[in-house]
Amino acid sequence: MNFWLTGCARVLKPPGSDGYSCRVDEVRLDPMTVAEFDDRLPSLMHAYVAEQIRAGNWGSADADELAQLEQRRLLPRGFATPGMHWYVARTAANQVVGYLWLATEPSDPRAGAAWLYAIEVESDWRGRGVGHRLLDAAEVEAQRLGAASLALNVFGDNRIARRLYESSGYEVTSLQMRKPLT
Ligand SMILES: CC(C)(COP(=O)(O)OP(=O)(O)OC[C@H]1O[C@@H](n2cnc3c(N)ncnc32)[C@H](O)[C@@H]1OP(=O)(O)O)[C@@H](O)C(=O)NCCC(=O)NCCS
């Protein structure tokens, strides 16, 4: 699988700037290699751990241990775990701009939704429409894998990701709430 997405109609103003500088219209999605996976996984897990701590789900003391347990649960066979799909996104000039991690039901992807386990844009490329291009690509790829819908989890305080999903037509299906008592 290797395709280009072009012709984004959105006009984005990069945060903190008055005008428009550079919008990314073309993103190519390539399957990740094992070497890229080995290189990328620690950072994806690190971001996941940081969000769990920030959301108050995990304490910072046991976060590393919990992350390792979670990684073993999700990826018992690492890169080769059935139903896990990894991608690198590149511009027309071959610059790496982001990453996707999709999960489908290994035995029958048509049985349910595909899950977007991770979407990440390289920090220098954020705010230029790459997130939208990546999400479009994730939907195309999930359909190609046989899924009828794409689901995801997002932490409440991740405003930019929530904006991305909401403006792309994603609706809340469940909601966790918490009030600190001390
Ligand atoms: C979330 C993420 C993928 C978004 O990618 P991005 O390329 O910056 O997003 P886009 O430029 O496509 O913008 C998406 C939307 O957020 C808005 N946005 C982007 N940066 C913003 C900022 N700093 N402040 C406010 N709004 C912002 C855009 O205007 C756009 O809004 P629209 O949908 O109404 O057009 C990226 O920020 C990222 O990699 N974050 C770290 C990893 C992460 O949190 N992943 C999501 C886990 S659920």
The ligand as a Tripos MOL2 file, in Angstrom:
@<TRIPOS>MOLECULE
LIG
   48    50     1     0     0
SMALL
NO_CHARGES

@<TRIPOS>ATOM
      1 C1         -3.0190   16.0350   17.1340 C.3       1 LIG1
      2 C2         -2.1030   16.2090   15.9080 C.3       1 LIG1
      3 C3         -1.9890   14.8620   15.1850 C.3       1 LIG1
      4 C4         -2.7590   17.2400   14.9610 C.3       1 LIG1
      5 O1         -1.9340   17.3760   13.8160 O.3       1 LIG1
      6 P1         -1.7350   18.8000   13.1090 P.3       1 LIG1
      7 O2         -1.0450   18.5590   11.8210 O.co2     1 LIG1
      8 O3         -1.1370   19.7630   14.0400 O.co2     1 LIG1
      9 O4         -3.2710   19.2200   12.8580 O.3       1 LIG1
     10 P2         -3.8570   20.0950   11.6830 P.3       1 LIG1
     11 O5         -2.8930   21.1460   11.2560 O.co2     1 LIG1
     12 O6         -4.3920   19.1670   10.6350 O.co2     1 LIG1
     13 O7         -5.0510   20.8380   12.4620 O.3       1 LIG1
     14 C5         -6.1460   20.1320   12.9990 C.3       1 LIG1
     15 C6         -7.1100   21.1450   13.6130 C.3       1 LIG1
     16 O8         -6.5450   21.6760   14.8290 O.3       1 LIG1
     17 C7         -6.3700   23.0850   14.7290 C.3       1 LIG1
     18 N1         -5.0890   23.4130   15.3310 N.ar      1 LIG1
     19 C8         -3.8780   22.9280   14.9760 C.ar      1 LIG1
     20 N2         -2.9360   23.4290   15.7890 N.ar      1 LIG1
     21 C9         -3.5840   24.2480   16.6780 C.ar      1 LIG1
     22 C10        -3.1600   25.0490   17.7840 C.ar      1 LIG1
     23 N3         -1.8650   25.1150   18.1500 N.pl3     1 LIG1
     24 N4         -4.0970   25.7290   18.4700 N.ar      1 LIG1
     25 C11        -5.3990   25.6590   18.1330 C.ar      1 LIG1
     26 N5         -5.8740   24.9200   17.0890 N.ar      1 LIG1
     27 C12        -4.9570   24.2220   16.3810 C.ar      1 LIG1
     28 C13        -6.3730   23.3880   13.2490 C.3       1 LIG1
     29 O9         -6.7880   24.7130   12.9740 O.3       1 LIG1
     30 C14        -7.3480   22.3560   12.7240 C.3       1 LIG1
     31 O10        -8.6730   22.8090   12.9660 O.3       1 LIG1
     32 P3         -9.8690   22.4740   11.9180 P.3       1 LIG1
     33 O11       -10.0680   20.9930   12.0020 O.co2     1 LIG1
     34 O12       -11.0150   23.2660   12.4210 O.co2     1 LIG1
     35 O13        -9.4030   22.8610   10.5410 O.co2     1 LIG1
     36 C15        -0.7110   16.7500   16.3160 C.3       1 LIG1
     37 O14        -0.8890   17.9190   17.0610 O.3       1 LIG1
     38 C16         0.1320   15.7770   17.1280 C.2       1 LIG1
     39 O15         0.8700   14.9710   16.5690 O.2       1 LIG1
     40 N6          0.0350   15.8550   18.4790 N.am      1 LIG1
     41 C17         0.8050   14.9530   19.3600 C.3       1 LIG1
     42 C18         0.2760   13.5230   19.3210 C.3       1 LIG1
     43 C19        -1.2010   13.4930   19.6520 C.2       1 LIG1
     44 O16        -1.6760   14.1740   20.5510 O.2       1 LIG1
     45 N7         -1.9310   12.6680   18.8900 N.am      1 LIG1
     46 C20        -3.3620   12.4970   19.0930 C.3       1 LIG1
     47 C21        -3.5970   11.4590   20.1550 C.3       1 LIG1
     48 S1         -5.3460   11.1760   20.3710 S.3       1 LIG1
@<TRIPOS>BOND
     1     1     2 1
     2     2     3 1
     3     2     4 1
     4     2    36 1
     5     4     5 1
     6     5     6 1
     7     6     7 2
     8     6     8 1
     9     6     9 1
    10     9    10 1
    11    10    11 2
    12    10    12 1
    13    10    13 1
    14    13    14 1
    15    14    15 1
    16    15    16 1
    17    15    30 1
    18    16    17 1
    19    17    18 1
    20    17    28 1
    21    18    19 ar
    22    18    27 ar
    23    19    20 ar
    24    20    21 ar
    25    21    22 ar
    26    21    27 ar
    27    22    23 1
    28    22    24 ar
    29    24    25 ar
    30    25    26 ar
    31    26    27 ar
    32    28    29 1
    33    28    30 1
    34    30    31 1
    35    31    32 1
    36    32    33 2
    37    32    34 1
    38    32    35 1
    39    36    37 1
    40    36    38 1
    41    38    39 2
    42    38    40 1
    43    40    41 1
    44    41    42 1
    45    42    43 1
    46    43    44 2
    47    43    45 1
    48    45    46 1
    49    46    47 1
    50    47    48 1
@<TRIPOS>SUBSTRUCTURE
     1 LIG1         1 GROUP 0 **** ****
